Amino acid sequence: MSLQGLLRDSPPLIMFGGKGGVGKTVCACATAFRLSEEGFKTLLISSDPTPSLSDAFTKHIGNVIVPLENTDNLFAVEIDRETVVQRWKSKFGEEVYRVVSSLLPVDRGVIDYVAEAPGIDEEFLLGYILELFEERIYDKIVWDTAPAGHTLRLLQYPEIFTSHLDVVGKTYYRIAAQYQRIKRASTRSRGKGEPRSLLETLEKWKALAQRVIHLIKDANTTEFEVVTIPEAMAVNLTMRLLSIFEDYGIPVGHLIVNNVIQSQDAAQCSFLKKKRRAQLKWMSYLREHQRSQLKIIEIPLLPSDVQGLESIHQFARYLFFTETS
């Protein structure tokens, strides 16, 4: 089994995730590279707090989209939290200040205060991905997500965010309306105020969250590729990850098992032979417990790190051309 099908009929957004250190970044880089070779204008994104795209391509990438040298149609960006927060301030900061200052005597520092609220960066990171998707500038977007724990929180957050807004929107409106009545009664009002405006802002955020939910759950637009290695901790986390994805209705296309020791290598080394026996147990476990539609791809243990365009090209051959049993 290979990722060859992604070259023929892949959705516009392809996400890679898994436990830290299993090779998801390399898989994402190789996939983006192959898609660009096939003529797709491809954007490679990393949202990992410690992004590795620059290390993989041995080229500084950073938080601004750049074309990758010596490639056609391949662009990359490493998104950091500060970039996401600044985008939020640019898009919503003035609106938040206008609404809150109509209700309370606050200065512009309230923009920074709200921008630091828990979950704002997660929600608007997803909003940024959604914008890139809806702009249709790129044929394919390949997203190297953060390690599994961060990814789960990120993907679950739109529904949590929507539920939160349903509750607090009504509460905020009651407080704002009461505050306006007090202001008018005391004749110290600076104007009528706009308690409804706060609800309108919250409704915008709610609509954004709903669009994100639709994006990541629609198999026509998104496919998640889970990367793991055949070891106990990684496999156990992977099974939990797959179960949660199934519960949330997130479409998973492939399970990529990296660093698999080959029989010919194990035959020449007692350590590798013992290690392979343990790996075979976990490979059997994965096959027995895989979802019927999930395709498993095995990537052999390689003798050196994957760094630079040429080694990424070679790694892509395992992902897209190597058939495994």
KAVENLIN-V379275 format. One record per pair of residues at least 4 apart in sequence whose ideal C-beta (glycine too) atoms are under 7 Angstrom apart, sorted by sequence separation. I is the first residue (numbers start at 1). J is the second residue. If there is no record, write none. Layout:
i=I j=J
i=I j=J
This chain:
i=5 j=9
i=6 j=10
i=10 j=14
i=18 j=22
i=23 j=27
i=24 j=28
i=25 j=29
i=26 j=30
i=27 j=31
i=28 j=32
i=29 j=33
i=30 j=34
i=31 j=35
i=32 j=36
i=33 j=37
i=34 j=38
i=36 j=40
i=48 j=52
i=52 j=56
i=53 j=57
i=79 j=83
i=81 j=85
i=82 j=86
i=83 j=87
i=84 j=88
i=85 j=89
i=86 j=90
i=87 j=91
i=88 j=92
i=89 j=93
i=92 j=96
i=93 j=97
i=94 j=98
i=95 j=99
i=96 j=100
i=97 j=101
i=98 j=102
i=100 j=104
i=106 j=110
i=109 j=113
i=110 j=114
i=111 j=115
i=112 j=116
i=119 j=123
i=120 j=124
i=121 j=125
i=122 j=126
i=123 j=127
i=124 j=128
i=125 j=129
i=126 j=130
i=127 j=131
i=128 j=132
i=129 j=133
i=130 j=134
i=131 j=135
i=146 j=150
i=147 j=151
i=148 j=152
i=149 j=153
i=150 j=154
i=151 j=155
i=152 j=156
i=153 j=157
i=156 j=160
i=157 j=161
i=158 j=162
i=159 j=163
i=160 j=164
i=161 j=165
i=162 j=166
i=163 j=167
i=164 j=168
i=165 j=169
i=167 j=171
i=168 j=172
i=169 j=173
i=170 j=174
i=171 j=175
i=172 j=176
i=173 j=177
i=174 j=178
i=175 j=179
i=176 j=180
i=177 j=181
i=178 j=182
i=179 j=183
i=180 j=184
i=181 j=185
i=182 j=186
i=196 j=200
i=197 j=201
i=198 j=202
i=199 j=203
i=200 j=204
i=201 j=205
i=202 j=206
i=203 j=207
i=204 j=208
i=205 j=209
i=206 j=210
i=207 j=211
i=208 j=212
i=209 j=213
i=210 j=214
i=211 j=215
i=212 j=216
i=213 j=217
i=214 j=218
i=218 j=222
i=219 j=223
i=231 j=235
i=232 j=236
i=233 j=237
i=234 j=238
i=235 j=239
i=236 j=240
i=237 j=241
i=238 j=242
i=239 j=243
i=240 j=244
i=241 j=245
i=242 j=246
i=243 j=247
i=244 j=248
i=261 j=265
i=263 j=267
i=265 j=269
i=269 j=273
i=270 j=274
i=271 j=275
i=272 j=276
i=273 j=277
i=274 j=278
i=275 j=279
i=276 j=280
i=278 j=282
i=279 j=283
i=280 j=284
i=281 j=285
i=282 j=286
i=283 j=287
i=284 j=288
i=285 j=289
i=286 j=290
i=290 j=294
i=307 j=311
i=308 j=312
i=309 j=313
i=310 j=314
i=311 j=315
i=312 j=316
i=315 j=319
i=316 j=320
i=317 j=321
i=318 j=322
i=35 j=40
i=46 j=51
i=54 j=59
i=61 j=66
i=79 j=84
i=101 j=106
i=115 j=120
i=146 j=151
i=183 j=188
i=184 j=189
i=229 j=234
i=230 j=235
i=245 j=250
i=261 j=266
i=306 j=311
i=317 j=322
i=18 j=24
i=36 j=42
i=54 j=60
i=68 j=74
i=100 j=106
i=145 j=151
i=183 j=189
i=215 j=221
i=216 j=222
i=228 j=234
i=266 j=272
i=290 j=296
i=306 j=312
i=17 j=24
i=35 j=42
i=46 j=53
i=54 j=61
i=68 j=75
i=215 j=222
i=228 j=235
i=245 j=252
i=265 j=272
i=266 j=273
i=6 j=14
i=16 j=24
i=53 j=61
i=67 j=75
i=68 j=76
i=133 j=141
i=44 j=53
i=59 j=68
i=66 j=75
i=132 j=141
i=287 j=296
i=306 j=315
i=32 j=42
i=59 j=69
i=65 j=75
i=66 j=76
i=100 j=110
i=183 j=193
i=228 j=238
i=242 j=252
i=266 j=276
i=286 j=296
i=16 j=27
i=57 j=68
i=97 j=108
i=261 j=272
i=16 j=28
i=32 j=44
i=65 j=77
i=226 j=238
i=64 j=77
i=97 j=110
i=180 j=193
i=63 j=77
i=96 j=110
i=97 j=111
i=129 j=143
i=261 j=275
i=29 j=44
i=61 j=76
i=63 j=78
i=96 j=111
i=180 j=195
i=226 j=241
i=261 j=276
i=28 j=44
i=61 j=77
i=62 j=78
i=63 j=79
i=226 j=242
i=14 j=31
i=61 j=78
i=63 j=80
i=93 j=111
i=96 j=114
i=177 j=195
i=261 j=279
i=300 j=318
i=176 j=195
i=260 j=279
i=299 j=318
i=63 j=83
i=299 j=319
i=25 j=46
i=224 j=245
i=43 j=65
i=89 j=111
i=173 j=195
i=176 j=198
i=297 j=319
i=53 j=76
i=29 j=53
i=54 j=78
i=6 j=31
i=53 j=78
i=173 j=198
i=89 j=115
i=172 j=198
i=173 j=199
i=224 j=250
i=226 j=252
i=257 j=283
i=298 j=324
i=7 j=34
i=25 j=52
i=29 j=56
i=51 j=78
i=88 j=115
i=224 j=251
i=228 j=255
i=230 j=257
i=297 j=324
i=3 j=31
i=7 j=35
i=25 j=53
i=29 j=57
i=126 j=154
i=223 j=251
i=224 j=252
i=225 j=253
i=229 j=257
i=125 j=154
i=222 j=251
i=224 j=253
i=225 j=254
i=226 j=255
i=227 j=256
i=228 j=257
i=229 j=258
i=257 j=286
i=26 j=56
i=44 j=74
i=85 j=115
i=169 j=199
i=223 j=253
i=229 j=259
i=230 j=260
i=7 j=38
i=25 j=56
i=42 j=73
i=122 j=153
i=225 j=256
i=227 j=258
i=255 j=286
i=41 j=73
i=42 j=74
i=43 j=75
i=44 j=76
i=45 j=77
i=46 j=78
i=47 j=79
i=88 j=120
i=122 j=154
i=126 j=158
i=217 j=249
i=219 j=251
i=40 j=73
i=46 j=79
i=169 j=202
i=217 j=250
i=39 j=73
i=45 j=79
i=123 j=157
i=216 j=250
i=36 j=71
i=122 j=157
i=123 j=158
i=255 j=290
i=36 j=72
i=85 j=121
i=88 j=124
i=36 j=73
i=84 j=121
i=87 j=124
i=165 j=202
i=33 j=71
i=36 j=74
i=119 j=157
i=123 j=161
i=260 j=298
i=262 j=300
i=255 j=294
i=257 j=296
i=260 j=299
i=81 j=121
i=84 j=124
i=165 j=205
i=257 j=297
i=260 j=300
i=261 j=301
i=33 j=74
i=84 j=125
i=87 j=128
i=165 j=206
i=254 j=295
i=255 j=296
i=256 j=297
i=257 j=298
i=258 j=299
i=260 j=301
i=32 j=74
i=119 j=161
i=252 j=294
i=253 j=295
i=257 j=299
i=259 j=301
i=254 j=297
i=256 j=299
i=84 j=128
i=162 j=206
i=246 j=291
i=79 j=125
i=162 j=209
i=235 j=282
i=161 j=209
i=162 j=210
i=79 j=128
i=230 j=279
i=242 j=291
i=232 j=282
i=235 j=285
i=239 j=289
i=158 j=209
i=231 j=282
i=235 j=286
i=230 j=282
i=230 j=283
i=158 j=212
i=159 j=213
i=158 j=213
i=155 j=216
i=103 j=176
i=103 j=179
i=47 j=125
i=127 j=208
i=130 j=211
i=130 j=212
i=133 j=215
i=127 j=212
i=130 j=215
i=123 j=209
i=126 j=212
i=43 j=132
i=148 j=237
i=103 j=193
i=53 j=144
i=102 j=193
i=102 j=194
i=103 j=195
i=152 j=244
i=156 j=248
i=148 j=241
i=155 j=248
i=43 j=138
i=99 j=194
i=155 j=250
i=42 j=138
i=45 j=141
i=47 j=143
i=48 j=144
i=41 j=138
i=42 j=139
i=49 j=146
i=41 j=139
i=42 j=140
i=43 j=141
i=44 j=142
i=45 j=143
i=46 j=144
i=47 j=145
i=48 j=146
i=99 j=197
i=40 j=139
i=45 j=144
i=47 j=146
i=99 j=198
i=40 j=140
i=42 j=142
i=99 j=201
i=35 j=140
i=96 j=201
i=95 j=201
i=35 j=142
i=32 j=142
i=31 j=142
i=28 j=142
i=28 j=144
i=25 j=144
i=13 j=133
i=24 j=144
i=12 j=133
i=14 j=140
i=16 j=143
i=20 j=147
i=12 j=140
i=13 j=141
i=14 j=142
i=15 j=143
i=16 j=144
i=17 j=145
i=19 j=147
i=12 j=141
i=16 j=145
i=19 j=148
i=10 j=140
i=13 j=143
i=15 j=145
i=18 j=148
i=17 j=148
i=17 j=151
i=27 j=225
i=27 j=227
i=24 j=227
i=23 j=227
i=22 j=227
i=22 j=228
i=15 j=222
i=17 j=224
i=22 j=229
i=13 j=221
i=18 j=226
i=11 j=220
i=12 j=221
i=13 j=222
i=14 j=223
i=15 j=224
i=16 j=225
i=17 j=226
i=18 j=227
i=19 j=228
i=11 j=221
i=15 j=225
i=18 j=228
i=11 j=222
i=14 j=225
i=16 j=227
i=11 j=223
i=22 j=234
i=10 j=223
i=19 j=234
i=19 j=237
i=18 j=238
i=27 j=256
i=23 j=258
i=22 j=258
i=23 j=259
i=70 j=309
i=58 j=307
i=56 j=306
i=58 j=308
i=3 j=254
i=56 j=307
i=55 j=307
i=57 j=309
i=56 j=312
i=33 j=312
i=26 j=306
i=33 j=313
i=30 j=312
i=34 j=316
i=29 j=312
i=33 j=316
i=30 j=315
i=30 j=316
i=34 j=320
i=31 j=319
i=26 j=315
i=30 j=319
i=27 j=319
i=1 j=295
i=3 j=297
i=1 j=296
i=2 j=297
i=1 j=297
i=7 j=320
i=3 j=319
i=4 j=320
i=2 j=319
i=3 j=320
i=2 j=320
i=2 j=321
i=2 j=322
i=2 j=323
i=1 j=323
i=1 j=324
